[in-house]
Amino acid sequence: MAEDFFQFLFRDPLLTAARGLVVGFVASWIALLFHELGHAAAAWMVGVRIWGIRLGMGPTLWSGTLGTTRVHLALFPLLGGVHLLDEDASAIGYRDIARGRWRFVWGPEAWRAPIISAAGGVSNLVGLMLTALCWNAAGAPALGSSAGEFYLFNMVAQLAGYLNLLPWFRSDGIHLLAHIRAARLAPVGAEGPSPSI
């Protein structure tokens, strides 16, 4: 099995590399869509309005509105973001958003923030499980095939989106830590400050 893989790999390395890049690119887009649409769906379910969604980075492919939501679509599927409407973000506890160095304050509506923050990674976990089920239903295609590589790359990309729940850099895990810290610092029974609009 491993010998077949290496024979395939060295038969035409340029073709193999190009196929890997295309398959990885498509798989990364699928994982990014799962992640950001997970945040957006969670916000919608808990009654928080979305100002915009950013998908990708680099050269802009399309920028416009879908309904009342601004959408920015760029070429490379490396970063994304769901931007809440300022007054709703403030109502659930986010402060100083416009300045770029946000902080979070626990209040009566703050319970919605951790749900929204965790939803992207949870969506990627669901995507990972769905991809594994599809791979199994497709007869577990081998790694040397385009289908096998697609499933593998998609599982890796979905796992990477799930790992965004770890608290590092500007991850969802950092947001979750801020929510936990704010909840621990909130006085018991206190309603917290009223949201500034």
N, C-alpha and C positions, 0 to 999 in steps of 0.2 A: 504494500500500500504506500509506504513512505517512498519507496524507490520509484513508483509510478508518478508520484507527486513531483519528485525532483527531475525526472525525465521531462515531465510536462513543463515545469518551471524553466528549464534551460533550453527547451525546444525553440522558443521565440521569446526571449526575455522582454523585448520592447512591447510586443503585443500583450504579454502577461501583465506588465506594469501598467499599460494603458487601460486594460480591462479592470485591473484592481482599482485604479484611480476613479474610473467611471462608476464602478459598483460602490466604492466607498463614498463617493459624492452623493449618489442617490440614497444610500442607506443613512447618511448623515442628515439629509433633508427630511427623511421619514422620521427619524428620532427627534429632530428639532421641532417638526410639526406636532408630534405627540406631546412634547414637553410644553410648548407655548400654548397649544390649544387646551391642554390640561389645566394650566393656570387660568386661562380665559373662561373655560367651562365652570371651574370652581368659583370664580368671581361672580359669574352670572347666577349660579345656584344659590349663593349666599347673599345676593342682592347688591353687589358692588358693581358700579358701572365702569366700563373700560373706555379710556380715552383713545388708546392706540396699541397696535401690535407691531413690533419690529422683528422681522425674520431675516437673518443673515447679516453679513457685513461686506464691505467692499463696494464695488460699483453698483449703483441703484438699477434694478431691473424694472421696478414699478413702484409708484407711490401714489396713493389716492385714498378714497374712502369706500368702505363697504358698510352701507347703512349709515350709522353715526360714528363708526370706528375708523380711525385713521390707520392705514396699513402701509408699512414700508418694507419692500421686498428687495433684498440685495443678493449678489451672486453667491457668496460663500456661506455655507451653512454652519458657521462656527459660533455665532452669538445670536441671541434673540432676547426679547423682553416684552412683557405685557405692562402697559402703563395705565394705571388707574386714573379715573377722573379725580382732579385735585381735591374736591370737596369730599368725595367718598374716601379717598386715601386718608384725609385728615380725620374723618369721622371714625375710621377704624384704628387710628393711633399713629399714623405716620406724620412726622413733623420735619420741617426744614427741607422738604423735597426739592424745591426749586434751587437751593444752593448746592445740591449735589451730595452733601454729607448729611444724609437723613438720620433721624433718630426715631425711636418708637416709644410711645407712652401707652400704658395699659389703661383702658377705659371700658365702658359698658358694651361697646361694639367691637372690641379688640379680638374677640374670639374668632372672628372671620379671617383675620390676617394669617394665622398659622395654617388654616385650611388652604388658602390661596397659595401660600408659599410652598407647602408640601405637595400640592397637586401636580406640579410638573414632574417631579421625580417619581411619584406614584404612577403617573401616566406612562412614563418610560418603563417602569416595572411591568405594567400591563402589556405594553408594546413588546417587551422582551419575552413574556410568556406567550403572547399571540404568535410572535415570530417562531418560537420553538415549536409551538403546535403546528404551524403551517409547514415548517421544515419536516416535521415528522409525517404530516399528512401527504407531503410531496414525495415520500419515500426516502427521506434522509439523503438528499443528493450529496455526493462526495465533494471534497474541497477543490479538486481539480476542475470542477464544472462551474459555469457561470452562475447557475442556481445555487450551488453549494457555497460559493464565495459570497453571493448576495445575502443569503441567510446568515452566514457567519459575520459579515460586516455589519449587518443590521442588528444582530444580537450584541455585538461589541458597542455600536453606537447607542443602542437603547440602554445598555449597562452604564455607559459614560453619562448619559442623561440622568439616570437614577443616582449615580454617585454625586451629582450636583447637590444632593441633600447633605453631604459632608460639609462642615463649616470651614471653608477656605476661600480666600480671595473675595470675589463678589458673588458667591454662590447662594442658592436658596437656603443652605444650611446656616449661613451667617444671618439671614433674615429670621430663621427659626430660633437661633440663639438670642437674637434681640427680643423676640416675642417672649421667650422664657424668662429672660432677665427682667423685662418690664413687668411681667406677671408676678415675679417674685418680689419686686420692689414696690408693687402697688399695695397700699394699705388694705387690710381685710375689710370688706364691706364698703369700701370707698368706691364711688362711681367714677372717680378720675376727673380730669379737666374736661370741660365741654369742648367739642371740636371747634377750632377756629376756621371760619370759611372765608 
